[in-house]
Amino acid sequence: MATAPKYYIKTYGCQMNERDSEIMAGQLDQIGYQVSPKDSEADLIIINTCAVRASAEQHAFGYIGQLKQLKDSRPQMRLAVAGCMAQEPGTVAWIKRHAPHVDLVFGTHNLHELPRLLEEVEEHEATVVEVWKSAGDVVEHLPSHRNDGVRAYVNIIYGCDKFCTYCIVPFTRGKERSRELPDVVDEVRALAREGYQDITVLGQNVNSYGHDLVPALDLADLLEALEKIEGVRWLHYITPHPRDFSQRLISAIAHSQTITHHVHLPVQAGSNPILKRMNRKYTREEYLDLVSRVKTAIPDASLTTDIIVGFPGESEEDFQQTLDLVREVRYDAAFTFIYSPREGTPAARWEGRDPVPNPIKKDRLNRLMELQYQISLEANLKMIGTTETVLIDGLSRKNPNVWAGRTQSNKVVLLDRDPAVDLIDRFVPVRIEQAKTFYLSGRQAGAPLSGRSPRRRVELPLV
């Protein structure tokens, strides 16, 4: 009896890329492949790439180069490059010039054609390149290989129409296309029947959901439909854009026991001139008004954000306005980045004419992080003495005697482990006793609220 071929998927980037990898894996399962825990044992390796920042691209290019030795030793192994980087013309040119050992290049718009593309690879000696320049209709009912447990991602909208001047996503993911509400509800209902209780709905601009449907919908309409599904305990949504964060959505979150009170509002900068150059389509004052409305309606909201420093033309005064905004909002956490030019975007051209020197970029990042770390610690200290429901992910990476999990507001929580009791994938009440900048710690304060999923845990390799 022939042995089933094995596949290995290396995933870079966001949750949308993780979800794409699950769909590619599901197609491979359907045509007779089996997942491999190691790239060295695989008959097919797929690199699912990210183009949002230069560092992600550099890691992917490096990994592609490393695989040449493996390909030389196993010529029958197939190597494919997929995802956002594949949508960039420069990537295809680089592969043809520097990585002829790659067998297949395909993009974000045609990942549903993976089985056919693999057949085509076997018919050609040269690298097969099939990258669609634009997206077609949303393809439903694709198979999926999900990680076991109680967490699941669900796509609800693809693409982005915002065209922020620093961002490559509209070019790699295409225009916004919403899924029909009944299709999303059916998928989540099926997941709940399988034991998934923590559902995250996904989109590059998730709260644009429904604007392109007939009749038009608000993200709140979808979330309110999903929270009625029996078995769904937590509903997350990522990633929103402040411009589209409606009062209707704020009200839906405030009145829900299921939609989580973690509100991520990527501000990117605190200066109106920089926000205008970024094409963020809101002012500092409009953003702060949104924050005020969120805090008023949802007093226990955990606010997080994304901030870019060193955007072309950013002055010290501009940066000080960002620091002032952080002091005013007092985020629970912030994801901070040095501006990374993306070829083909307007800001990449400005970087050549009006750059912020690298030493200044690094200094601003350090000053921003120092401020945010102080605020994050103060926010966590306020949680001492509270009892939080924590979904246990697994063992702490640093200490096998400690469980690690997250609250519904996405705060990391550690608690001592009893080796006789398996808490993985359980919702556990934890009394918070200590607070650090990046995590909380406490002790179990009652019986778990749910049992572990009976399915076998199989992890797709992620970066």
N, C-alpha and C positions, 0 to 999 in steps of 0.2 A: 504493500500500500504506500502510495507516494506521500511524502511529508508535505504538509501545507506550507506555502511560502510565508515568511515573516516580514513584518513592517515595523519601522521605528519613525516616529514623528517628533522632530525638534521644533518647539514653538517659541517664538520671540514675540514680545509685545503685549497687547491689551487683552481684555476678556473676550473681545470680538474674535481675536485670533485664536484664543483657546477654544472658543465655540466652533470656529471653522475647522480646527484640528479634529474635534469630536465628530464632525460631519464627514470629513475625509476618512477618518478611521472607521466610521460606520459603513461607508461604501466599500472599504477594503474588507471588512468582516463579511460583507454580503457576497463578495466574489471569491471567498475562500481563503483569505489571508488570516494570519494570527499575529497579535501584537508581540513584539520582542522587547525585553527589558533593556537590551543593549544594542547600540548601533552596529557593533562589530559582528553581531549574529544575525543581522537583518538582511533580507533579500531586496528590500526596498527601503530607502531612507528618503523622507520628505522633510525639507526645511521650510517651515512656515514663517515667513519673514515679516518684519516691521520696518516702516520707513519714517516714523514720527520723529526720531532723533538719530543723529549721526552715530552715536555709540551703539545703538541696536544694529544698524547696518554694518558697522565694523565687526561686531561679534559674528554676524551671519557670514560675512565675507571670509572671516578667519576660519570659521567652521567648514565652509565649503572647501577652502584650501586644504585643511587638515584631512579631509576625506579622500583626497587624491591617492594617498598611500594605501588606504583601505580598498579603493576602487582598483588600483593596480594589482593588488593581491587577490582580488575577487572580481574579475572582469564581468561576470554575469550579474553582479549586483547592480540595481538601478538606483539612480540618484535624481531626485526631483527638487526643484526650487519653486515655491509657491508664495502667495501672499502679497502684501503691499509693495515690497521691493520689486517684485516681478512686474508690477504695473509701470515702473519707471524705465524709460528707454535706455538709460545709462546702465542699468543692471544687466539687461540682455546683452548689450555690447561688451560689458566686462566679462560676462560668462563666456561668450564666444571667443574672447581674446585670452583670458586667463584661466578658464575652468572648462575646457572641452570635455572633461570627465563627467560633467552634468548631462544627464540623458533627457530631461524634460523641464521646461519652464512654463508655468501657467499662473494665472492671476486670481484676483479676488472674485471676478465676475463669472468664472466658469469652473469653479471647484466641483460643481455637481457633475461635470463630465470626466472626472478622474478615471473611471474604469475604461472609457473609450480612449482616453489619452494614453493610458498604459499599453493598450493594444497597439496604438500607433507607434509607440516607442519600439516595440518588437519588430516593426516593419521598416524601420529606418536606422541607418548607421550613424547619422549626424544627430545633433541635439534637436529635439522637437520643441518648437516654441509656439505656443498658442495663448496669446494674451489678448483678451477682448478690450477694446478701447472704452467701451461703454457697457453699462449693465442692462440686461433685459428684465423681463418680469420676475417677480419673486418666485422662486421654485419651492413648492411645498412638499412635505412628506418625504424628505430625504432621510435615509437611515442615519443612526447616530450611535457612537460608542461613547457613552458617558462614564465618567469616573463614578465609582460606587460611593455610597454615603447618603446624605440627606440634602446636599446642595446641588442645584442645577442652574445653568444659564439658559435663557430663552431669548432669541432674537425677536425684536418687534419692529425695528426700522433699520434700514440699511442706508449708508451714504450720508452726506452732509452738504447742505446748500449755503453754509455761512461764509465760506471763503475768507477766513482769517488770513492775514497776509503772510503769516509765518508757517502756515499749516499745509501739508501735502495731502491730507486725508480726502478732500473733495476730488482730487485727481486720481487717487488710488482706490477709492471706494465708490465714487460716482455720486449721482444725485440721490436725494432722499426718496426712499420707497417704503411705505408702511405695509405691514402685513394686515390682512383683514382681521378684525377683532375675533370672530368665531374661530378662526384657525389658531390664534394664540390661546384662546380659552380651552380649546380641545387639547392642545399640547400640554398645557399646565395641568388640566384635569387628569390626563394620562400619567403625567409625572407624579402627581399626588397619589394616584392609585398604586404606583410602584414604590412609594415610600419617601419620595422627595418632599421635604417640608420647608426648605429655605430656597426660595426662588428669586433669581435676579434677572430682571428683564433688561435687555441690552440694546444700545444704539449709539452711534457716534454722537448723535444729538437726540437723546432719548425722549426729551419732552417736546420734540417736534412731532412726535407720533400722532398720526391721524389727520394732520392738516391736508394731506393729499388724497384722503379717502372721500367717498361720496355716500352719505353725507359726512362732513368733516367731524372729527372727534378730537377730544383732548386726552392727554395721557391719563388724567384723572378718571375718565370713562373706563379705560382699560383696567387700571389698578382696582377700581371699585368692583369690576366684574370678576377679577382674579381673586380678590380677598374673600369672595363668597364660596370659593371652592373648598370643599371639606378636605382637611389634611394639610393645607397650606398654613404654616405658622408665621413665617416671616416673608415679606415682599420687599426686595431692594430694586432700585432702578439706577442705571448708570449708562452713559454719563450725561447729565443735564447741561444746558446752556442757560445762563442767567436771563438772556433776552426772552426766552420762551417759557420761563417758569411762571405759570399762570396763578392767579389768585384762586381759581378753581382747584388747582393741584394742591396749593397750600392748605385749603380747607379740607380736601380729601385726606391728606396726611394727618391733619390735626384731629380728625374725627375717627381715625382708624386704629384698631388694635393690632393690625397685621402689617400695614405699610410702615416700614421702619422710620424712626425719627432721625436717621442719619441723613443730613442734607448737604450734598456736595455742590458747591457753587464756585466754579473756576473763575476767579477774577482776572488772573494773568498780570494785571498791573493796577496801580492805584492812581495813576496820572491820566487826566483826560487827553492830553496830546498823544501820549503813548497808546491809550485805548483806541483813539481815532486812527492812528497809524496801523494798529493791529486789526482794524476793521471789526472790532468786537460788537459794535452796534448798540452800545449802552454807555452812559457816562458814569463817572464815579458816584455822582449824586443818585442816579437811578439805581445803581447797584446797592448802595447803602440803604435806600428806601426798601428794596426787596429784602435785604437782611432784616430790617426793622419789622417788616410785615411777617416774615418767617418767625422771628423770635416772639412776636406778640401772639401769634396763633399757636405756636408750638414751643412753649417755654423750655422744655427739656431737649430741644433739638441739639444734636451734635453737629456743628458746622465744620466743614473742611473745604479746602480750596486747592487750586493750582496757581503757581506764580512763576513767571519768567523774569529773570534779571538779565541785563545787558542787551536788551533789544536795541537794534540800530537807532542811534540818535538819543538814547536814554541819558538824560543829564543827572547830576547828583540831586537836583531839586525834584526831578521826576521820581527818582528812587526814594527820596525822603517821603514823598506822598504815598508811596507803596507801604513804607514802614508805618506811617501814620494810620493808614487804613487797617493794617493788621492789628495795631494797638486798639483801634476803635471796635473792630468786629470781634476780636479775641477768638480766633478759630481754635477748635480742639486739636487740629493738625493741619499741616500744609505740605503739599508736594511741591518742592522748589527745584527749579531748573535754571541752568545757564542757557541763554539763547543758542539754539543750534540751527544754522542756516540749512534750508532744504532747497535743493536745486529746482528751479522752475517757479518758485514763489516770489512775489514782489519783495519781501523782506530780504531774500538772499541777494538781490541786486543792491538794496540799500546797505547791506553789510559791507559791500566793497567800497561804498562812498562815505559812509558815516558810521564806522564800527566803534564799539566800545572796547578799549584795549583789554586783553585777557586778564592782566593782573587786577584791573578794576572790576571786571565781571566776578572774579573769584572772591574779591574782598566784599562785594555787595552780597554775594550768596552767603558768605560766612556771617555777615552782620544780620541778614534776614533770618538765617537759621538760628542764630543765637537768641534773637528776639522771640521767634516762634517756639523754640524749645522751652523758654521760660513760661510762656503763656500755656503751652501744652501741659507742663507740670502743674501749674496752678489749677487748670481745669480738672486734671486727674485727682489732685489732692481733695477737691470738693466731693469726690465720689466715695471717699473713705467712710465706712459705716453704712453704706447703702447695700442692698441686695439686688444683684443683677442676674438675669438669665443669660447663661453662657453656652454657646454651642461648641462642644469640644472637638477640635480638629485632630489632635494627636498628641504625641509627646513633644516636649520642648526640645529644640535642637541642641540646647546647651546642657540639659539635665534630664536624663531618662527617668528620674523619679518625680517629674513634674508634668502635669497636663497643661496644654496650651489651647486656648479657644478664643472666641470673639463674642462680644455682646451684640445686640441688634444694632447698636450705634457704631459698630466696627472697631471697638476698642479691644486690644489684646489683653487677655486675662490669664494668669498662671495660678495653678493650685496644686497642692501636694497630691501625689498619686498613691493610691492603695493598689498594689500589684494584683490583688485578688479581684478587683472590680474593673471591668472594661467600660470606660465612659466615652469612647470614640463615637462621634455622631449622635451624642445625647445632649439634650438641652438640660443644663444643670443650674439650679439656683446657687449662687456664690455670694457670700458676704465679703465685701471688699475691705481689706485690712491695711494694705500698703499701696502707695502710688509712686511710680517713677515717670520719667518723661515719656517713655514709649510703651509702657505697659502698667497694668494693675495686677495685684496679687491678693488672694484671699483664701477662704476655706469653704468647702461645700456646706450649704445651709439647708439641705433637704434632699428628698429623693429626686432622681432624674424625672423630667417631665415627659420623656418619650423614650422608646427603645431604639436600639441601633437597627439600621436597615439590614435585612437578612442577606442582601446580595454581597458577593465577593468583591473586595476592594481591589480595583485594577487601575493604576495610575498611568496616564499618558505622560511621557517626559516633557516637562516644561522648563523654560528658562525665565 
